[in-house]
């Protein structure tokens, strides 16, 4: 059993890389046509932890271009044998319309939850957050783009990956 992290250079990705039997998938969204080659070269990978996202350091951080980039990359990814793996996808509290409530968890705590088996589920982190109603009505433009991107990617994961878990994360420190 081997796990791969897509987005291994971010805060959560680095925490996940500390887990045993974990390797980084270095394919970037802009190179998503290379997912097939990478997964063919790593047949021992049976679990994918997808924590990557496309955003810029400066405004606008997210726009229709980042939205399209992530959608295409996910479509390319699930067209490989990745769709046959256990797939854990990192989403966000923003899909609930929540932008200002700050409930941080340490990255290593969030990473530990990725190991917990919970097939075909959507979980909140922290788990005591019981919010489940998606709402985009009070979001500004960039948050709306981010939320719609995440919701579309969740949908792709649910449609193509039989064994999946979607983790809607509040905040990571």
URJO-V995659 format. One line per field, one symbol per residue. psi: psi as a letter, one per 20 degrees, with the letter a starting at -180 (. if undefined). A space follows every 10 residues. Layout:
BEGIN
psi = ???
END
This chain:
BEGIN
psi = ppqqpokiir ggghhhiiqq lpqpojpqgi kiiigggghh imiipippoo jqqoqqhqqp hqahghghgg gggggggiia ihiirpoppo bqihijjohi ponqqqhhgg hhhhhppmql rpqqoqhioj pioppihjqr gghgggghgg gghgggghhi ohnqppoopf qp.
END
